[in-house]
Structure formats: structure tokens, C-alpha cells
């Protein structure tokens, strides 16, 4: 079990519904631990407060987790009857979805093995079996699969052999550009396929996007992929990230992919930290070598605000005070419910992504901004589908014109 962390006093006040989400999902303490304060706080909530909590749980996909935790610690009777019923229904829906998606895993594994493609599961099922009890309480939406970049064509062929087709909306740029500078494509069942209609597969070939942020952060994807950790789902073993590497990835995904919005990733982190031993020296080597210390530090900082812990002090290389203030100004300064927006760059679409630039060390942020303003000839050729020198000249002129439109008017 992880070493207990010292407490600290935070001046940040969370909304009552946000604080209740962490309480009723067990993020603050495991089932069976007596907590008179929690009992009293639950008793003080009125129907309007419970409705706000239910809305937050539903929007974050945490209703089943709350029901499982409250049942396990014998506190479900403290909820209004209608709230208990709503959580039970949410847990049943989560179980049905989990079972449907779980039944697809053996088919996916067989299809990839037939094509000779190595893969790893990310988040979802893997995290459910690493951190959640019971695993089926963790809602699973898309199935996230990670393969090496050279294996993308064969992985795509394997998925299409199962009746899945790439979603057109995921090809926001030319396919050649996407393969070179993108990170993932979504696949959904074809009309004639036999898979669940609501099933989506996210095929990843990078752990982080966009391309310029990936280069600025230097995430050691080859090393992470070469050291898989096995999880058992219904008697079948599947490769995934180790608990330490999964913690690392969750912070990267929450920061670079979603601007640290949302509560479920914080619950994921809390339960993972409690249920699995974390190799902190390895994590520190990772964040130092990949220049991701600002992302991981800020992710653990938000977790500390939510739980009153001090995990961020385990990160030996932290942002400077000025950098921390910038992170809190441009990114959530406290745990925040998801609003539906993300911090994604759109696979290379020109913009000024201030939130993502703030995740980089200052020198690397300046270099990344220059890469966006003056990309390589190869980037231009693939982005604008040209290869001749004259086409490249026109492509760069188009790019500069688009860049000028981003500048504030005089």
C-alpha cells in the first residue's frame, strides 16, 4: 500500500457538489473506514444539494462508482430514496455498457494477433482493473488502444476486419498528415457489423498530442510501450501501462488533452494511488527526462486540493513560482467539473494554444511557438497536400496569411 501522505490546509474552497463527489465516490478514503464527518455532512444535504451532486456524478460518469462505494461502506441509507434509486439505475447502465464492451476485448486481441500487431489498453478497462473495486463500477466509454506508429496500417486493417470503420470526423486533416503528425483515429461499427452499435474504438499511436507539444515534451513512448504491464479481464490477460506509468499518462492526458477539466480523472488518480504501489523514483525520472514536470505537478496539485493530500511534493522537479502562477492563471486553479471543451490543438490546426504552451518549460514553449509559426517544409507539404517547391511556397504563404489573422488588430 502507498505511504500515507501528510495533510495540508488549502485556502481554496470547492463547491459543495464538487466536494460531495469526492466523498461519495470514495476518493477520500477506502470503504469500511469510519468517518463521522462524512456521515454528518451527508445528513446535512437537502434534496436540492443531492440533485446537484447527482448531476455532477452523471456528467462525470461516476454514478456507479458512488453507488458501489456507498454500498460497500454501509452509507447508502443516508441518501434520499430517489437518490438511491437513481444511483442504482446508473450502476445498472454502467454494468450493461461495461459487459458489452468487455465482450469485444477477446475479438480485438485475436484480430491484432492475427495481424502481428502488439498493442496496449489505455484507461478504461485497464484502469478499472488496476484501481476500482469492483472494476465494473468504472464507466467505460470508448476502448482506447495504443499501437506503435509503424503498426497503424495493420491495426486499422484488423479493426476493419471486425466490421469497424474510421469515423470521417476523425480525419480532420489529410490522412498522410494525420499519420505523420496526428495521434489517433476513432473507429465505429459498420452498419453490417455484429459489434454493439454504440461501440467506439480509439486507435492511438501516440500518448500525447498535438505534434508540436509531443516534440516539446519528449515523452519516451518507445520505452513505455516496451515495458507492458498485464491486467486480467474475465480470465484473459491484456497488456497496459504499469500503475506508475498509468499515473504519468493520466496526468498527461488530463492536461494536454482536456486542460485539466473534469473530476473523473482525479477520482481515477486517487483510487490508483490508493490501490497500487507507485514507483516514485521512476516517476521522477520520467518527468525529468520528458520535461513533463509542470503537467504532472499541476495534476497532483489539483488532486491535493481535492483530497487535502500532498502528493505533489513527491515530484522532485517542480515548476518555478512564476510558472506555477501561470499554470493557475491559464488552467483550472482548483478541481473543476468538465464543460465539454478540450485543450486539443486539432491535429495541427493553427491557433495560439496558450493553455498547452503553459505546460512546457519556458524555453521549450518559445521553441514550440516558433514551430507553429514557421513549420517545416514536410509539415506544409502534408498539411496542404503539396509536394513541389512552388506548392510549398504557396502553402507557406497561406500559412502566414492564417497566422496574421490571429494577431490582434491595430
Residue pairs with C-beta under 8 A, 6 or more apart in sequence:
1 274
1 277
2 273
2 274
2 276
2 277
2 278
5 309
5 310
5 311
6 309
6 310
7 308
7 309
7 310
8 304
8 308
8 309
8 310
9 308
10 304
10 305
10 308
12 305
12 333
12 334
14 305
14 306
14 334
14 335
16 45
16 49
16 52
17 49
17 52
17 53
17 55
17 56
18 56
18 263
18 306
18 335
18 336
18 337
20 41
20 42
20 45
20 49
20 53
20 56
21 27
21 53
21 56
21 57
21 60
21 62
21 66
21 263
21 267
22 28
22 263
22 266
22 267
22 270
22 306
22 307
22 335
23 38
23 41
23 42
24 42
24 53
24 57
24 66
24 69
24 70
25 57
25 62
25 65
25 66
25 69
25 267
26 65
26 69
26 72
26 73
26 271
27 266
27 267
27 270
27 271
27 306
27 307
28 38
28 270
28 307
28 308
29 35
30 274
31 69
31 72
31 73
32 72
32 73
33 73
38 75
39 75
39 78
42 75
42 78
42 79
43 78
45 53
47 80
50 79
50 80
50 83
53 83
54 63
54 83
54 86
54 87
56 62
56 263
56 337
57 63
57 66
57 87
57 90
58 90
59 337
59 338
60 262
60 263
60 264
60 267
60 337
60 338
61 94
61 139
61 141
61 264
62 139
62 263
62 264
62 267
63 86
63 87
63 90
63 91
63 94
64 87
64 90
64 91
64 93
64 94
64 95
64 136
64 137
64 138
64 139
65 132
65 137
65 138
65 139
65 267
66 87
67 76
67 87
67 88
67 90
67 91
67 137
68 91
68 133
68 134
68 137
70 76
70 78
70 79
70 87
72 133
76 84
76 87
77 84
79 87
91 137
94 136
94 137
94 138
94 139
95 136
97 139
97 140
97 198
98 128
98 135
98 136
98 138
98 139
98 140
99 136
100 196
100 198
100 199
101 124
101 125
101 140
101 143
101 196
101 199
102 125
102 140
102 233
102 234
104 143
104 195
104 196
104 199
105 125
105 143
105 233
105 234
105 236
105 238
106 236
107 162
107 195
108 143
108 145
108 158
108 159
108 162
108 201
109 236
109 238
111 158
111 159
111 161
111 162
112 118
112 119
112 147
112 155
112 158
114 158
115 154
115 155
115 157
115 158
116 154
117 147
117 151
117 154
117 155
117 158
118 147
118 148
118 151
118 225
118 239
119 145
119 146
119 147
119 155
119 239
120 126
120 145
120 146
120 147
120 225
120 228
120 239
120 240
120 241
121 143
121 144
121 145
121 146
121 231
121 238
121 239
121 240
122 144
122 145
122 146
122 204
122 207
122 240
122 241
122 249
123 144
123 250
123 253
123 268
124 138
124 140
124 141
124 142
124 143
124 144
125 135
125 140
125 143
125 231
125 233
125 238
126 231
126 238
126 240
126 241
126 246
127 138
127 246
127 250
127 268
127 272
128 135
128 136
128 137
128 138
128 140
129 135
129 231
129 232
129 233
130 231
130 240
130 243
130 246
130 272
130 275
130 276
131 138
131 268
131 271
131 272
131 274
131 275
131 276
132 138
132 271
133 275
135 233
141 200
142 186
142 200
142 201
142 202
143 199
143 200
143 201
143 202
144 202
144 204
145 155
145 201
145 202
145 203
145 204
146 204
146 205
146 207
146 225
147 155
147 203
147 204
147 205
148 205
148 222
148 225
149 179
149 205
149 206
151 205
152 179
152 203
152 205
155 203
156 166
156 185
156 187
156 203
159 187
159 201
159 203
160 187
162 193
162 195
163 189
163 190
163 192
163 193
163 194
163 195
164 187
164 188
164 189
164 190
164 193
164 195
164 201
165 187
165 188
165 189
165 190
166 185
166 186
166 187
167 185
167 186
167 187
167 188
167 200
169 186
170 184
170 185
170 186
171 178
171 185
172 178
172 346
172 347
172 349
173 181
173 182
173 347
173 348
173 349
173 383
174 382
174 383
174 385
176 382
176 385
177 347
177 348
177 379
177 382
177 383
177 385
178 185
178 347
179 205
180 378
180 382
181 210
181 211
181 347
181 348
181 379
181 382
181 383
182 206
182 209
182 211
182 347
182 348
183 204
183 205
183 206
183 207
183 208
183 209
183 210
183 211
183 214
183 347
184 202
184 203
184 204
184 205
184 206
184 209
185 202
185 203
186 200
186 201
186 202
186 203
187 200
187 201
187 202
187 203
188 199
188 200
188 201
189 195
189 196
189 197
189 199
206 214
206 221
207 219
207 221
207 224
207 249
207 252
207 253
208 214
208 217
208 219
208 252
208 253
208 256
208 257
209 256
209 257
209 344
209 345
209 347
210 344
210 345
210 346
210 347
210 348
210 353
210 356
211 347
211 348
212 345
212 368
212 371
212 372
213 256
213 345
213 353
213 356
213 359
213 360
213 368
215 368
215 371
216 291
216 360
216 364
216 365
216 367
216 368
217 252
217 290
217 291
217 292
217 295
217 359
217 360
217 364
218 289
218 290
218 291
219 252
219 290
219 292
220 286
220 289
220 290
224 241
224 245
224 249
227 242
227 245
228 239
228 240
228 241
229 239
229 240
229 241
229 242
229 243
229 245
230 237
230 238
230 239
230 240
231 237
231 238
231 240
232 238
240 246
241 248
241 249
242 279
243 272
243 276
243 277
243 278
244 278
244 279
244 282
244 283
245 286
246 272
247 269
247 272
247 273
247 278
247 283
248 283
248 286
248 287
248 292
248 296
250 265
250 268
250 269
250 272
250 299
251 269
251 292
251 295
251 296
251 299
251 300
252 292
252 295
252 296
253 265
254 260
254 262
254 265
254 299
255 295
255 298
255 299
255 331
255 343
255 359
256 295
256 343
256 356
256 359
257 342
257 343
257 344
258 265
258 338
258 342
258 343
259 331
259 332
259 341
259 342
259 343
259 355
260 298
260 299
260 302
260 331
260 332
260 336
261 332
261 336
261 337
261 338
261 339
261 341
261 342
262 336
262 337
262 338
263 306
263 335
263 336
263 337
263 338
264 338
266 302
266 303
266 306
266 335
269 299
269 300
269 303
270 303
270 306
270 307
273 311
280 314
283 296
283 314
283 315
284 314
284 315
284 316
284 317
286 292
287 293
287 296
287 297
287 315
287 317
288 316
288 317
291 360
291 361
291 364
292 359
293 315
293 317
293 318
293 319
294 319
294 323
294 327
294 358
294 359
294 360
294 361
295 359
296 315
297 312
297 315
297 318
297 319
298 319
298 324
298 327
298 331
298 359
300 311
300 312
300 314
300 315
301 312
302 332
302 334
302 335
303 309
303 311
303 312
304 310
304 311
304 312
305 334
305 335
306 335
312 318
318 324
319 327
323 358
323 361
323 362
326 358
327 358
327 359
330 354
330 355
330 358
331 355
331 358
343 353
343 355
343 356
345 351
345 353
345 356
348 379
348 383
350 372
350 399
350 402
350 403
350 406
351 406
352 406
357 365
357 368
357 369
358 365
360 368
373 403
375 383
375 399
377 392
380 386
380 392
380 395
380 396
380 399
381 387
381 391
381 392
381 395
383 395
383 399
384 391
384 394
384 395
384 398
384 399
386 392
386 394
386 395
